[in-house]
Amino acid sequence: MIVSTTPSLEGKKITQYHGLVTGEAIVGANILKDWFASITDVIGGRASQYEKSLRTAKDLAVAEMVEQAERLGANAVVGVDLDYETIGKESSMLMVSASGTAVSFVSNQQSI
């Protein structure tokens, strides 16, 4: 499955549009990670635990979107957009949503 932020795929001809597909993931931030992140913020550097949580949420959202596209018979998702939001009391949770258009394509070298 090809996943692309672009509206088209170089060297491929889109033959069918299956529609919008989405995926969402919500991850919580716990007190221990918050405490270590605040120390990192004070002394400088990267908050690696938050980065790991963010990456995990993104991967889950994209995987859910791809599964939905596969169920529709698509072999690619184009025009993918990722959105990041904090939700919950005191922004204690992170939501990542992925959306795109499920399509079927053939290589330009293949006959239709």
A tleap script that builds the chain and sets N, CA, C and O, in Angstrom:
source leaprc.protein.ff14SB
mol = sequence {
  NMET ILE VAL SER THR THR PRO SER LEU GLU
  GLY LYS LYS ILE THR GLN TYR HIE GLY LEU
  VAL THR GLY GLU ALA ILE VAL GLY ALA ASN
  ILE LEU LYS ASP TRP PHE ALA SER ILE THR
  ASP VAL ILE GLY GLY ARG ALA SER GLN TYR
  GLU LYS SER LEU ARG THR ALA LYS ASP LEU
  ALA VAL ALA GLU MET VAL GLU GLN ALA GLU
  ARG LEU GLY ALA ASN ALA VAL VAL GLY VAL
  ASP LEU ASP TYR GLU THR ILE GLY LYS GLU
  SER SER MET LEU MET VAL SER ALA SER GLY
  THR ALA VAL SER PHE VAL SER ASN GLN GLN
  SER CILE
}
set mol.1.N position { 0.850 -1.175 0.000 }
set mol.1.CA position { 0.000 0.000 0.000 }
set mol.1.C position { 0.893 1.234 0.000 }
set mol.1.O position { 1.732 1.416 0.882 }
set mol.2.N position { 0.694 2.072 -1.003 }
set mol.2.CA position { 1.414 3.346 -1.061 }
set mol.2.C position { 0.586 4.386 -0.307 }
set mol.2.O position { -0.623 4.493 -0.510 }
set mol.3.N position { 1.243 5.146 0.560 }
set mol.3.CA position { 0.606 6.228 1.300 }
set mol.3.C position { 1.374 7.496 0.964 }
set mol.3.O position { 2.581 7.578 1.191 }
set mol.4.N position { 0.663 8.493 0.418 }
set mol.4.CA position { 1.335 9.699 -0.062 }
set mol.4.C position { 0.562 10.953 0.319 }
set mol.4.O position { -0.668 10.966 0.324 }
set mol.5.N position { 1.301 11.997 0.635 }
set mol.5.CA position { 0.666 13.287 0.905 }
set mol.5.C position { 0.323 14.028 -0.383 }
set mol.5.O position { -0.407 15.018 -0.351 }
set mol.6.N position { 0.841 13.558 -1.511 }
set mol.6.CA position { 0.583 14.211 -2.789 }
set mol.6.C position { -0.743 13.727 -3.368 }
set mol.6.O position { -1.205 12.644 -3.009 }
set mol.7.N position { -1.371 14.512 -4.263 }
set mol.7.CA position { -2.655 14.108 -4.833 }
set mol.7.C position { -2.534 13.094 -5.970 }
set mol.7.O position { -3.538 12.534 -6.410 }
set mol.8.N position { -1.328 12.859 -6.440 }
set mol.8.CA position { -1.117 11.893 -7.518 }
set mol.8.C position { 0.142 11.088 -7.211 }
set mol.8.O position { 0.892 11.414 -6.291 }
set mol.9.N position { 0.361 10.041 -7.988 }
set mol.9.CA position { 1.528 9.178 -7.795 }
set mol.9.C position { 2.340 9.175 -9.077 }
set mol.9.O position { 1.853 8.757 -10.127 }
set mol.10.N position { 3.571 9.638 -8.990 }
set mol.10.CA position { 4.423 9.714 -10.168 }
set mol.10.C position { 4.607 8.326 -10.782 }
set mol.10.O position { 4.924 7.367 -10.078 }
set mol.11.N position { 4.406 8.226 -12.097 }
set mol.11.CA position { 4.576 6.966 -12.806 }
set mol.11.C position { 3.412 6.013 -12.658 }
set mol.11.O position { 3.485 4.872 -13.115 }
set mol.12.N position { 2.332 6.461 -12.024 }
set mol.12.CA position { 1.150 5.619 -11.802 }
set mol.12.C position { -0.081 6.348 -12.328 }
set mol.12.O position { -0.172 7.575 -12.274 }
set mol.13.N position { -1.016 5.568 -12.832 }
set mol.13.CA position { -2.284 6.148 -13.291 }
set mol.13.C position { -3.383 5.695 -12.343 }
set mol.13.O position { -3.639 4.501 -12.193 }
set mol.14.N position { -4.030 6.666 -11.705 }
set mol.14.CA position { -5.145 6.348 -10.810 }
set mol.14.C position { -6.334 5.961 -11.670 }
set mol.14.O position { -6.763 6.724 -12.536 }
set mol.15.N position { -6.863 4.770 -11.424 }
set mol.15.CA position { -7.963 4.236 -12.234 }
set mol.15.C position { -9.299 4.254 -11.509 }
set mol.15.O position { -10.352 4.172 -12.142 }
set mol.16.N position { -9.263 4.362 -10.174 }
set mol.16.CA position { -10.508 4.376 -9.419 }
set mol.16.C position { -10.317 5.097 -8.095 }
set mol.16.O position { -9.305 4.923 -7.416 }
set mol.17.N position { -11.299 5.903 -7.744 }
set mol.17.CA position { -11.318 6.588 -6.456 }
set mol.17.C position { -12.346 5.885 -5.580 }
set mol.17.O position { -13.512 5.764 -5.956 }
set mol.18.N position { -11.909 5.422 -4.408 }
set mol.18.CA position { -12.796 4.674 -3.516 }
set mol.18.C position { -13.414 5.559 -2.434 }
set mol.18.O position { -14.378 5.156 -1.782 }
set mol.19.N position { -12.876 6.743 -2.241 }
set mol.19.CA position { -13.444 7.663 -1.265 }
set mol.19.C position { -12.510 7.953 -0.096 }
set mol.19.O position { -11.375 7.481 -0.035 }
set mol.20.N position { -13.033 8.740 0.815 }
set mol.20.CA position { -12.287 9.186 1.987 }
set mol.20.C position { -12.062 8.033 2.961 }
set mol.20.O position { -12.971 7.249 3.234 }
set mol.21.N position { -10.843 7.943 3.477 }
set mol.21.CA position { -10.525 6.990 4.533 }
set mol.21.C position { -9.849 7.751 5.673 }
set mol.21.O position { -9.129 8.725 5.451 }
set mol.22.N position { -10.097 7.283 6.897 }
set mol.22.CA position { -9.564 7.969 8.061 }
set mol.22.C position { -9.053 6.974 9.090 }
set mol.22.O position { -9.408 5.795 9.073 }
set mol.23.N position { -8.226 7.465 9.969 }
set mol.23.CA position { -7.769 6.696 11.115 }
set mol.23.C position { -7.483 7.655 12.249 }
set mol.23.O position { -7.002 8.769 12.037 }
set mol.24.N position { -7.784 7.209 13.449 }
set mol.24.CA position { -7.558 8.050 14.613 }
set mol.24.C position { -6.868 7.239 15.699 }
set mol.24.O position { -7.057 6.026 15.795 }
set mol.25.N position { -6.080 7.903 16.503 }
set mol.25.CA position { -5.446 7.282 17.663 }
set mol.25.C position { -5.348 8.326 18.765 }
set mol.25.O position { -4.996 9.482 18.530 }
set mol.26.N position { -5.669 7.884 19.964 }
set mol.26.CA position { -5.566 8.759 21.128 }
set mol.26.C position { -4.651 8.071 22.132 }
set mol.26.O position { -4.865 6.913 22.491 }
set mol.27.N position { -3.649 8.783 22.572 }
set mol.27.CA position { -2.731 8.249 23.575 }
set mol.27.C position { -2.702 9.199 24.762 }
set mol.27.O position { -2.778 10.417 24.605 }
set mol.28.N position { -2.591 8.623 25.943 }
set mol.28.CA position { -2.536 9.417 27.163 }
set mol.28.C position { -1.103 9.663 27.580 }
set mol.28.O position { -0.209 8.865 27.297 }
set mol.29.N position { -0.903 10.749 28.240 }
set mol.29.CA position { 0.416 11.060 28.802 }
set mol.29.C position { 0.313 10.857 30.311 }
set mol.29.O position { -0.564 11.424 30.961 }
set mol.30.N position { 1.201 10.056 30.856 }
set mol.30.CA position { 1.100 9.808 32.295 }
set mol.30.C position { 1.956 10.783 33.098 }
set mol.30.O position { 2.776 11.516 32.546 }
set mol.31.N position { 1.751 10.773 34.394 }
set mol.31.CA position { 2.418 11.740 35.275 }
set mol.31.C position { 3.936 11.599 35.235 }
set mol.31.O position { 4.649 12.602 35.231 }
set mol.32.N position { 4.436 10.367 35.204 }
set mol.32.CA position { 5.884 10.154 35.182 }
set mol.32.C position { 6.508 10.755 33.919 }
set mol.32.O position { 7.538 11.426 33.988 }
set mol.33.N position { 5.871 10.506 32.753 }
set mol.33.CA position { 6.386 11.099 31.512 }
set mol.33.C position { 6.324 12.623 31.576 }
set mol.33.O position { 7.243 13.303 31.121 }
set mol.34.N position { 5.239 13.159 32.143 }
set mol.34.CA position { 5.107 14.611 32.278 }
set mol.34.C position { 6.238 15.177 33.132 }
set mol.34.O position { 6.813 16.212 32.798 }
set mol.35.N position { 6.552 14.505 34.221 }
set mol.35.CA position { 7.598 14.963 35.119 }
set mol.35.C position { 8.952 14.970 34.426 }
set mol.35.O position { 9.687 15.954 34.509 }
set mol.36.N position { 9.290 13.861 33.734 }
set mol.36.CA position { 10.566 13.805 33.010 }
set mol.36.C position { 10.610 14.829 31.878 }
set mol.36.O position { 11.654 15.429 31.622 }
set mol.37.N position { 9.485 15.027 31.206 }
set mol.37.CA position { 9.445 16.016 30.126 }
set mol.37.C position { 9.663 17.423 30.676 }
set mol.37.O position { 10.338 18.236 30.045 }
set mol.38.N position { 9.098 17.714 31.844 }
set mol.38.CA position { 9.290 19.053 32.410 }
set mol.38.C position { 10.745 19.279 32.782 }
set mol.38.O position { 11.254 20.389 32.629 }
set mol.39.N position { 11.426 18.240 33.272 }
set mol.39.CA position { 12.861 18.366 33.577 }
set mol.39.C position { 13.636 18.606 32.283 }
set mol.39.O position { 14.525 19.455 32.234 }
set mol.40.N position { 13.297 17.861 31.247 }
set mol.40.CA position { 13.965 18.038 29.953 }
set mol.40.C position { 13.770 19.456 29.445 }
set mol.40.O position { 14.698 20.066 28.912 }
set mol.41.N position { 12.547 19.985 29.613 }
set mol.41.CA position { 12.272 21.348 29.171 }
set mol.41.C position { 13.136 22.361 29.920 }
set mol.41.O position { 13.587 23.344 29.333 }
set mol.42.N position { 13.369 22.125 31.216 }
set mol.42.CA position { 14.152 23.052 32.031 }
set mol.42.C position { 15.629 22.993 31.661 }
set mol.42.O position { 16.275 24.030 31.511 }
set mol.43.N position { 16.171 21.773 31.511 }
set mol.43.CA position { 17.606 21.649 31.237 }
set mol.43.C position { 17.928 21.628 29.747 }
set mol.43.O position { 19.097 21.648 29.362 }
set mol.44.N position { 16.914 21.588 28.927 }
set mol.44.CA position { 17.124 21.574 27.479 }
set mol.44.C position { 17.155 20.158 26.946 }
set mol.44.O position { 17.288 19.200 27.708 }
set mol.45.N position { 17.034 20.031 25.661 }
set mol.45.CA position { 17.045 18.722 25.036 }
set mol.45.C position { 15.675 18.345 24.516 }
set mol.45.O position { 14.753 19.159 24.467 }
set mol.46.N position { 15.571 17.096 24.133 }
set mol.46.CA position { 14.341 16.603 23.533 }
set mol.46.C position { 13.563 15.774 24.541 }
set mol.46.O position { 14.151 15.080 25.371 }
set mol.47.N position { 12.248 15.846 24.467 }
set mol.47.CA position { 11.375 15.052 25.331 }
set mol.47.C position { 11.092 13.736 24.611 }
set mol.47.O position { 10.053 13.583 23.968 }
set mol.48.N position { 12.017 12.796 24.724 }
set mol.48.CA position { 11.957 11.568 23.920 }
set mol.48.C position { 10.732 10.717 24.209 }
set mol.48.O position { 10.225 10.054 23.304 }
set mol.49.N position { 10.240 10.716 25.448 }
set mol.49.CA position { 9.044 9.923 25.750 }
set mol.49.C position { 7.825 10.482 25.021 }
set mol.49.O position { 7.000 9.720 24.517 }
set mol.50.N position { 7.709 11.803 24.964 }
set mol.50.CA position { 6.609 12.399 24.213 }
set mol.50.C position { 6.767 12.135 22.716 }
set mol.50.O position { 5.790 11.851 22.023 }
set mol.51.N position { 7.985 12.230 22.233 }
set mol.51.CA position { 8.228 11.961 20.817 }
set mol.51.C position { 7.840 10.524 20.473 }
set mol.51.O position { 7.243 10.273 19.426 }
set mol.52.N position { 8.176 9.588 21.348 }
set mol.52.CA position { 7.817 8.189 21.129 }
set mol.52.C position { 6.300 8.010 21.128 }
set mol.52.O position { 5.764 7.294 20.282 }
set mol.53.N position { 5.607 8.651 22.063 }
set mol.53.CA position { 4.148 8.574 22.114 }
set mol.53.C position { 3.525 9.172 20.866 }
set mol.53.O position { 2.572 8.624 20.311 }
set mol.54.N position { 4.065 10.290 20.432 }
set mol.54.CA position { 3.561 10.950 19.228 }
set mol.54.C position { 3.749 10.068 17.999 }
set mol.54.O position { 2.840 9.939 17.179 }
set mol.55.N position { 4.920 9.464 17.872 }
set mol.55.CA position { 5.211 8.576 16.743 }
set mol.55.C position { 4.294 7.353 16.766 }
set mol.55.O position { 3.792 6.934 15.723 }
set mol.56.N position { 4.078 6.784 17.945 }
set mol.56.CA position { 3.195 5.626 18.082 }
set mol.56.C position { 1.770 5.980 17.661 }
set mol.56.O position { 1.129 5.223 16.933 }
set mol.57.N position { 1.278 7.123 18.116 }
set mol.57.CA position { -0.068 7.560 17.756 }
set mol.57.C position { -0.194 7.777 16.249 }
set mol.57.O position { -1.200 7.402 15.646 }
set mol.58.N position { 0.821 8.380 15.646 }
set mol.58.CA position { 0.799 8.595 14.195 }
set mol.58.C position { 0.770 7.273 13.454 }
set mol.58.O position { -0.005 7.103 12.513 }
set mol.59.N position { 1.614 6.330 13.871 }
set mol.59.CA position { 1.662 5.017 13.227 }
set mol.59.C position { 0.331 4.281 13.351 }
set mol.59.O position { -0.109 3.642 12.396 }
set mol.60.N position { -0.311 4.363 14.509 }
set mol.60.CA position { -1.606 3.711 14.707 }
set mol.60.C position { -2.682 4.333 13.819 }
set mol.60.O position { -3.478 3.618 13.210 }
set mol.61.N position { -2.705 5.661 13.746 }
set mol.61.CA position { -3.709 6.352 12.927 }
set mol.61.C position { -3.531 6.010 11.447 }
set mol.61.O position { -4.512 5.749 10.750 }
set mol.62.N position { -2.296 6.010 10.966 }
set mol.62.CA position { -2.036 5.689 9.560 }
set mol.62.C position { -2.390 4.222 9.285 }
set mol.62.O position { -2.968 3.916 8.242 }
set mol.63.N position { -2.052 3.320 10.200 }
set mol.63.CA position { -2.373 1.901 10.012 }
set mol.63.C position { -3.879 1.677 9.930 }
set mol.63.O position { -4.343 0.877 9.119 }
set mol.64.N position { -4.641 2.377 10.763 }
set mol.64.CA position { -6.101 2.263 10.717 }
set mol.64.C position { -6.644 2.775 9.387 }
set mol.64.O position { -7.553 2.177 8.812 }
set mol.65.N position { -6.083 3.883 8.901 }
set mol.65.CA position { -6.503 4.444 7.618 }
set mol.65.C position { -6.202 3.461 6.485 }
set mol.65.O position { -7.037 3.257 5.604 }
set mol.66.N position { -5.014 2.854 6.503 }
set mol.66.CA position { -4.618 1.894 5.476 }
set mol.66.C position { -5.533 0.668 5.501 }
set mol.66.O position { -5.931 0.175 4.445 }
set mol.67.N position { -5.869 0.171 6.692 }
set mol.67.CA position { -6.775 -0.973 6.797 }
set mol.67.C position { -8.129 -0.663 6.166 }
set mol.67.O position { -8.705 -1.503 5.475 }
set mol.68.N position { -8.630 0.532 6.403 }
set mol.68.CA position { -9.898 0.946 5.816 }
set mol.68.C position { -9.783 0.988 4.290 }
set mol.68.O position { -10.700 0.554 3.592 }
set mol.69.N position { -8.675 1.500 3.769 }
set mol.69.CA position { -8.465 1.563 2.319 }
set mol.69.C position { -8.390 0.156 1.723 }
set mol.69.O position { -8.948 -0.093 0.654 }
set mol.70.N position { -7.713 -0.754 2.400 }
set mol.70.CA position { -7.611 -2.134 1.917 }
set mol.70.C position { -8.978 -2.792 1.845 }
set mol.70.O position { -9.264 -3.527 0.900 }
set mol.71.N position { -9.832 -2.532 2.842 }
set mol.71.CA position { -11.196 -3.098 2.830 }
set mol.71.C position { -12.006 -2.591 1.639 }
set mol.71.O position { -12.918 -3.270 1.168 }
set mol.72.N position { -11.672 -1.406 1.157 }
set mol.72.CA position { -12.367 -0.840 -0.009 }
set mol.72.C position { -11.777 -1.338 -1.332 }
set mol.72.O position { -12.315 -1.036 -2.397 }
set mol.73.N position { -10.679 -2.096 -1.277 }
set mol.73.CA position { -10.044 -2.613 -2.484 }
set mol.73.C position { -8.993 -1.689 -3.075 }
set mol.73.O position { -8.572 -1.886 -4.215 }
set mol.74.N position { -8.564 -0.693 -2.329 }
set mol.74.CA position { -7.569 0.265 -2.826 }
set mol.74.C position { -6.161 -0.304 -2.684 }
set mol.74.O position { -5.916 -1.192 -1.867 }
set mol.75.N position { -5.237 0.225 -3.494 }
set mol.75.CA position { -3.834 -0.140 -3.334 }
set mol.75.C position { -2.965 1.082 -3.029 }
set mol.75.O position { -1.737 0.995 -3.040 }
set mol.76.N position { -3.615 2.233 -2.753 }
set mol.76.CA position { -2.887 3.440 -2.352 }
set mol.76.C position { -3.840 4.399 -1.658 }
set mol.76.O position { -5.057 4.329 -1.825 }
set mol.77.N position { -3.252 5.299 -0.875 }
set mol.77.CA position { -3.998 6.406 -0.283 }
set mol.77.C position { -3.234 7.677 -0.642 }
set mol.77.O position { -2.046 7.798 -0.344 }
set mol.78.N position { -3.917 8.617 -1.279 }
set mol.78.CA position { -3.283 9.865 -1.705 }
set mol.78.C position { -3.879 11.040 -0.938 }
set mol.78.O position { -4.944 10.937 -0.330 }
set mol.79.N position { -3.157 12.163 -0.985 }
set mol.79.CA position { -3.635 13.380 -0.332 }
set mol.79.C position { -3.731 13.227 1.179 }
set mol.79.O position { -4.618 13.808 1.803 }
set mol.80.N position { -2.842 12.462 1.766 }
set mol.80.CA position { -2.906 12.181 3.197 }
set mol.80.C position { -2.581 13.439 4.005 }
set mol.80.O position { -1.639 14.172 3.702 }
set mol.81.N position { -3.385 13.663 5.035 }
set mol.81.CA position { -3.197 14.786 5.946 }
set mol.81.C position { -3.168 14.232 7.367 }
set mol.81.O position { -4.014 13.419 7.738 }
set mol.82.N position { -2.208 14.668 8.149 }
set mol.82.CA position { -2.115 14.279 9.556 }
set mol.82.C position { -2.417 15.490 10.419 }
set mol.82.O position { -1.875 16.573 10.197 }
set mol.83.N position { -3.286 15.303 11.403 }
set mol.83.CA position { -3.623 16.372 12.339 }
set mol.83.C position { -3.314 15.912 13.749 }
set mol.83.O position { -3.547 14.756 14.101 }
set mol.84.N position { -2.787 16.824 14.554 }
set mol.84.CA position { -2.412 16.535 15.934 }
set mol.84.C position { -3.172 17.491 16.849 }
set mol.84.O position { -3.182 18.700 16.617 }
set mol.85.N position { -3.806 16.951 17.887 }
set mol.85.CA position { -4.555 17.768 18.840 }
set mol.85.C position { -4.320 17.246 20.248 }
set mol.85.O position { -4.128 16.046 20.444 }
set mol.86.N position { -4.335 18.136 21.224 }
set mol.86.CA position { -4.355 17.713 22.612 }
set mol.86.C position { -5.797 17.807 23.082 }
set mol.86.O position { -6.516 18.748 22.748 }
set mol.87.N position { -6.203 16.824 23.856 }
set mol.87.CA position { -7.579 16.795 24.343 }
set mol.87.C position { -7.582 16.394 25.811 }
set mol.87.O position { -6.573 15.932 26.344 }
set mol.88.N position { -8.704 16.572 26.441 }
set mol.88.CA position { -8.841 16.167 27.828 }
set mol.88.C position { -8.492 17.279 28.782 }
set mol.88.O position { -7.975 18.333 28.410 }
set mol.89.N position { -8.797 16.995 30.024 }
set mol.89.CA position { -8.510 17.954 31.086 }
set mol.89.C position { -7.010 18.192 31.162 }
set mol.89.O position { -6.232 17.242 31.247 }
set mol.90.N position { -6.609 19.430 31.133 }
set mol.90.CA position { -5.201 19.820 31.186 }
set mol.90.C position { -4.398 19.213 30.034 }
set mol.90.O position { -3.205 18.947 30.180 }
set mol.91.N position { -5.052 18.994 28.889 }
set mol.91.CA position { -4.399 18.449 27.690 }
set mol.91.C position { -3.614 17.176 28.005 }
set mol.91.O position { -2.456 17.034 27.611 }
set mol.92.N position { -4.254 16.264 28.712 }
set mol.92.CA position { -3.568 15.055 29.155 }
set mol.92.C position { -3.541 13.957 28.102 }
set mol.92.O position { -2.925 12.913 28.316 }
set mol.93.N position { -4.191 14.172 26.984 }
set mol.93.CA position { -4.217 13.161 25.936 }
set mol.93.C position { -3.870 13.792 24.594 }
set mol.93.O position { -4.123 14.972 24.352 }
set mol.94.N position { -3.287 12.977 23.739 }
set mol.94.CA position { -2.907 13.424 22.408 }
set mol.94.C position { -3.693 12.627 21.387 }
set mol.94.O position { -3.732 11.398 21.448 }
set mol.95.N position { -4.323 13.324 20.441 }
set mol.95.CA position { -5.060 12.656 19.374 }
set mol.95.C position { -4.370 12.944 18.044 }
set mol.95.O position { -4.032 14.087 17.738 }
set mol.96.N position { -4.173 11.904 17.273 }
set mol.96.CA position { -3.642 12.042 15.927 }
set mol.96.C position { -4.689 11.475 14.984 }
set mol.96.O position { -5.170 10.359 15.182 }
set mol.97.N position { -5.040 12.238 13.965 }
set mol.97.CA position { -5.965 11.737 12.949 }
set mol.97.C position { -5.281 11.799 11.584 }
set mol.97.O position { -4.559 12.743 11.260 }
set mol.98.N position { -5.537 10.762 10.807 }
set mol.98.CA position { -4.995 10.675 9.448 }
set mol.98.C position { -6.170 10.542 8.498 }
set mol.98.O position { -7.104 9.784 8.762 }
set mol.99.N position { -6.131 11.273 7.395 }
set mol.99.CA position { -7.194 11.153 6.398 }
set mol.99.C position { -6.583 11.271 5.010 }
set mol.99.O position { -5.559 11.925 4.813 }
set mol.100.N position { -7.231 10.628 4.064 }
set mol.100.CA position { -6.771 10.667 2.683 }
set mol.100.C position { -7.823 10.065 1.775 }
set mol.100.O position { -8.919 9.724 2.218 }
set mol.101.N position { -7.489 9.936 0.517 }
set mol.101.CA position { -8.389 9.355 -0.475 }
set mol.101.C position { -7.845 8.002 -0.904 }
set mol.101.O position { -6.712 7.894 -1.372 }
set mol.102.N position { -8.668 6.971 -0.739 }
set mol.102.CA position { -8.292 5.621 -1.154 }
set mol.102.C position { -8.459 5.521 -2.665 }
set mol.102.O position { -9.497 5.901 -3.207 }
set mol.103.N position { -7.426 5.005 -3.348 }
set mol.103.CA position { -7.457 4.893 -4.808 }
set mol.103.C position { -6.890 3.546 -5.248 }
set mol.103.O position { -6.209 2.854 -4.492 }
set mol.104.N position { -7.195 3.205 -6.486 }
set mol.104.CA position { -6.533 2.085 -7.149 }
set mol.104.C position { -5.737 2.664 -8.303 }
set mol.104.O position { -6.181 3.599 -8.969 }
set mol.105.N position { -4.547 2.100 -8.539 }
set mol.105.CA position { -3.688 2.621 -9.601 }
set mol.105.C position { -3.064 1.470 -10.366 }
set mol.105.O position { -3.047 0.325 -9.916 }
set mol.106.N position { -2.554 1.811 -11.531 }
set mol.106.CA position { -1.701 0.924 -12.309 }
set mol.106.C position { -0.476 1.724 -12.711 }
set mol.106.O position { -0.545 2.948 -12.828 }
set mol.107.N position { 0.636 1.051 -12.921 }
set mol.107.CA position { 1.817 1.741 -13.417 }
set mol.107.C position { 1.536 2.206 -14.835 }
set mol.107.O position { 0.809 1.539 -15.571 }
set mol.108.N position { 2.104 3.344 -15.231 }
set mol.108.CA position { 1.894 3.836 -16.586 }
set mol.108.C position { 2.378 2.851 -17.642 }
set mol.108.O position { 1.923 2.901 -18.785 }
set mol.109.N position { 3.297 1.955 -17.276 }
set mol.109.CA position { 3.804 0.960 -18.213 }
set mol.109.C position { 2.803 -0.192 -18.431 }
set mol.109.O position { 2.863 -0.875 -19.453 }
set mol.110.N position { 1.886 -0.407 -17.474 }
set mol.110.CA position { 0.912 -1.483 -17.580 }
set mol.110.C position { -0.259 -1.034 -18.442 }
set mol.110.O position { -0.613 0.145 -18.458 }
set mol.111.N position { -0.850 -1.966 -19.148 }
set mol.111.CA position { -2.068 -1.626 -19.893 }
set mol.111.C position { -3.256 -1.811 -18.971 }
set mol.111.O position { -3.247 -2.652 -18.073 }
set mol.112.N position { -4.278 -1.007 -19.214 }
set mol.112.CA position { -5.467 -1.031 -18.347 }
set mol.112.C position { -6.439 -2.092 -18.809 }
set mol.112.O position { -7.498 -2.264 -18.206 }
savepdb mol mol.pdb
quit
